């Protein structure tokens, strides 16, 4: 058989797992990023400032921290598809609970959405590492990870319209129903992709924390975990506060601010694919991560020069560049984790993602604290983004290529 026919066969076999995992990632991201778009409306309705969205996001990712660590055990016991279905159902339940409009239930709902979101990436990594053609691992992971900005872009474009039609509570219910529907639709794929599940796989407390110990004890994984801690903080603060920042600081309407967010996320979709191709073809994943750190850090610092005198076109361009770097790094990161620990990919991914979500949990409250102490949005973005610039320099000039056996 020719190399071309092998390649064609491999790509044909890839489209279904990529499509399914992309859909799961997109809907999960929609469940998360609908909240920042709703914040300017939902906050006053709940009797709290819209800037409190940072605390909601922190609770959400506390749930993700917990579930990402145990995801490897879940995947081994129940299968990657079943774990993804459970996650989507938890997304829906969390949104349904939040729609009641009682602040404690909103908080609990956010936590449940996070618990549902956490296992999705380790589960999809388990599926995609086996399906990706040789030499296209970074591209495959980046393509699937476009679901995160795609979900955010859909939130930016869809939620303002839903708010006009059915208020924020109805909008949460609609998005929750989308999560439940997808959980049902992916059921047929379980017969193919969950064949390696082991009903006897241990579910001990020691096993639950094994991915975290794995990441802490392996220097290459620990370095990647710290990278994702910093990058994750920049990403979530960029997305969580962008709409509120634009409406308050630039006096934009919610619709226009949502459109700017949608454009930034579309740019990050294109960026994720481009960064994946670049990491496979011209650069290593590590070097690509370093360049992205420089890019997002520079954009965060450039917010210090922002003013209401910026033309709207410049605002769109800046948001697109910021989004392509701050939200475009994940696929390359996951490919590098898979390269470093190919035989324990779901476990390594879950362990590293614990630190990703830890950065996501800590950064929004720090951002909100900067605002409450009288700082501007620009200063808060610069405070969170400066470490990414330093991490980018570290990855570029401290090159390591070894992997875990």
C-alpha positions in Angstrom: 0.0 0.0 0.0 1.4 3.4 -0.9 2.2 6.1 1.7 -0.5 8.3 0.1 -3.2 5.6 0.5 -2.2 5.0 4.1 -2.4 8.7 4.7 -5.8 9.0 3.1 -7.1 6.1 5.1 -5.7 7.6 8.3 -7.4 10.9 7.6 -10.7 9.2 6.8 -10.6 7.3 10.1 -9.8 10.6 12.0 -12.7 12.7 11.0 -15.3 11.0 13.3 -13.2 11.1 16.6 -12.2 14.7 15.9 -15.8 15.7 15.1 -17.2 14.1 18.2 -14.5 15.4 20.6 -14.7 18.8 18.9 -18.5 18.9 19.5 -18.0 17.9 23.2 -15.4 20.5 23.7 -17.4 23.2 21.9 -20.6 22.6 23.9 -18.7 22.3 27.2 -17.0 25.7 26.5 -20.4 27.2 25.6 -21.6 26.1 29.0 -18.7 27.9 30.7 -18.4 31.0 28.6 -22.1 31.9 28.4 -21.8 33.2 32.0 -19.4 36.1 31.2 -21.7 37.3 28.4 -24.7 37.1 30.8 -22.8 38.9 33.6 -23.8 42.5 32.8 -27.5 41.4 32.9 -27.5 38.6 35.4 -25.3 40.4 38.0 -27.7 43.3 38.6 -30.7 40.9 38.5 -29.0 38.8 41.3 -28.1 42.0 43.3 -24.3 41.7 42.8 -21.8 43.6 40.6 -21.1 42.2 37.2 -17.4 42.0 38.1 -18.3 39.2 40.5 -18.3 36.9 37.5 -14.7 36.3 38.5 -15.8 34.5 41.6 -18.3 32.4 39.7 -15.6 31.4 37.3 -13.3 30.5 40.2 -16.0 28.2 41.7 -16.5 26.7 38.3 -12.8 25.8 37.8 -12.5 24.5 41.4 -14.9 21.9 40.1 -12.8 21.3 37.1 -9.7 20.9 39.2 -11.3 18.1 41.2 -12.7 16.2 38.2 -9.6 16.6 36.0 -7.4 14.8 38.5 -9.8 11.8 38.8 -10.6 11.8 35.1 -7.9 9.2 34.3 -9.4 6.8 36.7 -12.9 7.4 35.4 -11.7 6.9 31.8 -10.0 3.6 32.7 -13.1 2.3 34.5 -16.0 3.6 32.4 -14.5 4.6 29.0 -13.8 8.0 27.5 -17.2 8.4 25.8 -19.2 7.6 29.0 -17.1 10.0 31.0 -17.8 12.7 28.4 -21.5 12.0 28.5 -21.5 12.3 32.3 -19.7 15.6 32.0 -22.2 17.0 29.5 -25.1 16.0 31.8 -23.4 17.7 34.7 -23.0 20.8 32.6 -26.8 20.8 31.9 -27.7 20.2 35.6 -25.5 23.0 36.7 -27.0 25.5 34.2 -30.5 24.3 35.2 -29.7 25.0 38.8 -28.3 28.4 38.1 -31.4 29.4 36.2 -33.4 29.3 39.4 -31.9 32.7 40.1 -31.0 32.1 43.8 -27.4 33.1 44.4 -26.4 30.0 46.4 -27.8 27.8 43.6 -26.0 29.9 41.0 -22.7 29.2 42.8 -23.5 25.5 43.2 -24.5 25.4 39.5 -21.2 26.9 38.5 -19.3 24.3 40.5 -21.3 21.5 38.8 -20.6 22.9 35.3 -16.9 22.9 36.2 -17.1 19.3 37.5 -18.6 18.3 34.2 -16.1 20.2 32.1 -12.9 18.9 33.8 -12.9 15.3 32.4 -13.6 16.3 28.8 -10.0 17.0 27.8 -8.3 13.9 29.4 -11.1 11.8 27.8 -10.6 13.3 24.4 -6.8 13.0 24.6 -7.3 9.2 25.3 -9.3 8.9 22.1 -7.3 11.2 19.8 -3.8 9.9 20.6 -4.8 6.6 19.2 -6.4 8.2 16.2 -3.9 10.9 15.2 -1.8 10.1 12.1 2.0 10.1 12.8 3.5 13.6 12.5 0.1 15.3 13.0 -0.4 15.0 16.7 -0.1 18.7 17.5 -2.5 19.5 14.6 -5.0 16.9 15.7 -5.0 18.1 19.3 -5.1 21.7 18.2 -8.0 21.1 15.9 -10.0 19.5 18.7 -9.1 22.3 21.0 -10.6 24.9 18.7 -13.8 23.8 20.4 -12.9 26.1 23.4 -12.8 29.4 21.4 -15.5 28.2 19.1 -17.8 27.7 22.1 -16.8 31.1 23.4 -17.5 32.6 20.0 -20.9 31.0 19.9 -21.6 32.4 23.4 -20.6 35.9 22.3 -22.9 35.7 19.3 -25.8 33.6 20.6 -26.3 34.7 24.3 -27.1 38.4 23.6 -29.9 37.2 21.2 -31.1 34.7 23.8 -31.1 37.4 26.5 -33.5 39.5 24.4 -35.8 36.5 23.8 -35.9 34.8 27.2 -33.8 36.7 29.8 -30.8 35.2 31.4 -32.6 32.4 33.2 -34.1 31.1 30.0 -30.8 31.4 28.2 -29.2 29.2 30.8 -31.9 26.6 30.3 -31.5 26.6 26.5 -27.8 26.0 26.8 -28.3 23.3 29.4 -30.6 21.5 27.0 -28.0 21.6 24.3 -25.5 19.9 26.7 -28.0 17.1 27.5 -28.9 16.6 23.8 -25.2 16.1 22.8 -24.8 13.6 25.6 -27.5 11.5 24.0 -26.3 12.0 20.4 -22.7 10.6 21.1 -24.0 7.4 22.6 -23.5 5.3 19.4 -19.7 6.1 19.4 -19.3 4.3 22.7 -19.4 0.9 21.0 -16.2 1.8 19.2 -14.2 4.0 21.5 -15.0 2.5 25.0 -13.9 -1.0 24.2 -10.7 -0.6 26.2 -12.6 0.2 29.4 -11.8 -2.1 32.4 -14.8 -2.6 34.7 -12.3 -3.8 37.4 -10.1 -0.7 37.2 -9.4 0.4 40.8 -11.3 3.5 42.2 -9.2 3.9 45.3 -8.2 7.2 46.9 -4.6 6.5 46.1 -5.5 6.0 42.4 -7.5 9.3 42.4 -4.3 11.3 43.2 -1.9 9.3 41.1 -2.1 11.8 38.1 -1.3 14.6 40.4 1.7 12.8 41.8 2.8 11.9 38.3 2.8 15.5 37.2 4.6 16.6 40.4 7.3 13.9 40.3 8.3 14.2 36.6 10.3 17.5 35.9 9.1 17.8 32.3 5.5 17.4 33.2 5.8 19.8 36.2 7.3 22.4 33.9 4.4 22.0 31.5 2.0 22.1 34.4 3.5 25.5 35.6 3.2 26.8 32.0 -0.4 25.9 31.9 -1.0 27.5 35.3 0.3 30.8 34.0 -1.3 30.6 30.5 -4.6 29.4 31.9 -4.8 32.4 34.1 -4.3 34.8 31.2 -6.8 33.0 29.1 -9.7 32.9 31.6 -9.2 36.6 32.6 -9.1 37.7 29.0 -12.4 35.9 28.2 -14.2 36.3 31.5 -13.7 40.1 31.7 -13.6 41.1 28.0 -17.3 41.8 27.6 -17.7 43.6 30.9 -14.5 45.6 30.2 -15.7 46.7 26.8 -19.2 47.7 28.0 -17.8 49.7 31.0 -14.5 51.1 29.8 -15.4 51.7 26.1 -19.2 52.3 26.5 -20.0 49.7 23.9 -23.4 48.1 23.8 -23.7 44.4 24.9 -24.3 43.3 21.3 -21.1 45.1 20.0 -19.0 43.9 22.9 -20.3 40.3 22.3 -19.3 40.7 18.7 -15.8 41.7 19.7 -15.6 38.7 21.9 -16.8 36.5 19.1 -14.2 37.8 16.7 -11.4 37.3 19.3 -12.5 33.7 19.7 -12.8 33.1 15.9 -9.2 34.4 15.7 -8.2 31.9 18.3 -9.8 29.1 16.4 -7.7 29.9 13.4 -4.7 30.4 15.7 -5.0 27.0 17.3 -5.0 25.3 13.9 -2.1 27.4 12.6 -0.1 26.9 15.8 -0.6 23.1 15.6 0.6 23.0 12.0 3.6 25.1 12.9 4.5 22.9 15.8 4.3 19.8 13.7 6.0 21.1 10.6 8.5 23.9 11.5 8.9 24.3 15.3 8.7 22.0 18.3 5.6 22.2 20.5 7.8 23.6 23.2 9.1 26.5 21.1 5.6 27.2 19.8 4.4 27.4 23.4 7.3 29.8 24.2 6.3 32.1 21.3 2.7 32.1 22.4 3.7 33.1 25.9 5.6 36.0 24.5 2.5 37.0 22.4 -0.1 36.9 25.1 2.2 38.6 27.6 2.9 41.4 25.2 -0.8 41.9 24.5 -1.6 42.0 28.2 1.0 44.7 28.7 -0.2 46.6 25.7 -3.6 47.1 27.4 -1.9 49.8 29.4 -1.9 51.9 26.3 -5.6 51.3 25.6 -8.0 54.3 25.7 -11.5 55.2 24.5 -9.9 57.0 21.6 -9.0 53.7 19.9 -10.9 53.3 16.7 -13.3 50.4 16.8 -11.4 48.6 14.0 -8.2 48.7 16.2 -10.1 47.3 19.1 -11.3 44.3 16.9 -7.7 43.7 15.7 -6.2 43.9 19.2 -8.8 41.5 20.6 -8.2 39.1 17.7 -4.4 39.0 18.3 -4.9 38.7 22.1 -7.4 35.9 21.5 -5.2 34.0 19.0 -2.4 33.9 21.6 -4.1 33.8 25.0 -6.8 31.3 23.9 -4.8 29.5 21.2 -2.1 27.6 23.2 -4.0 24.6 24.5 -3.8 22.2 21.6 0.0 22.6 21.3 0.3 22.2 25.1 -1.7 19.0 25.1 0.3 17.6 22.2 3.5 18.4 24.2 2.1 16.5 27.2 1.3 13.6 25.0 4.8 13.7 23.5 6.4 13.7 27.0 4.2 10.9 28.4 2.8 8.9 25.5 2.0 5.7 27.4 0.2 7.5 30.2 -1.5 10.3 28.3 -4.8 10.6 30.1 -3.1 10.4 33.5 -0.5 13.0 32.5 -3.1 15.3 31.0 -5.3 15.1 34.1 -2.4 15.8 36.4 -1.2 18.8 34.3 -4.8 20.2 33.9 -5.1 20.3 37.7 -2.5 23.1 37.6 -4.2 24.7 34.5 -7.4 24.9 36.5 -5.6 26.1 39.6 -4.4 29.1 37.6 -7.9 29.6 36.3 -9.3 29.5 39.9 -6.8 31.9 41.3 -6.5 34.5 38.5 -10.1 35.9 38.4 -10.2 36.6 42.1 -6.8 38.3 41.8 -8.1 40.3 38.8 -11.3 41.3 40.7 -9.1 42.2 43.7 -7.1 44.6 41.5 -10.3 46.2 40.4 -11.7 46.5 43.9 -8.4 48.2 45.0 -8.9 50.9 42.5 -6.9 49.5 39.6 -8.1 49.7 36.0 -8.9 46.8 33.8 -5.7 47.5 31.8 -3.5 47.3 35.0 -5.3 44.1 36.0 -4.7 42.5 32.6 -1.0 43.5 32.7 -0.6 42.1 36.3 -2.0 38.7 35.2 -0.3 38.7 31.8 3.3 39.7 32.7 4.3 36.2 34.0 3.3 34.7 30.6 6.0 36.8 29.0 8.6 35.4 31.4 7.4 31.8 30.9 7.6 32.3 27.2 11.2 33.3 27.5 12.0 30.3 29.7 10.5 27.8 27.2 12.4 29.4 24.3 15.8 29.5 26.0 15.8 26.5 28.3 15.1 23.8 25.6 14.4 20.3 26.8 13.2 17.4 24.6 13.3 14.3 26.8 10.2 12.3 27.6 8.9 10.0 30.3 9.3 6.3 29.5 
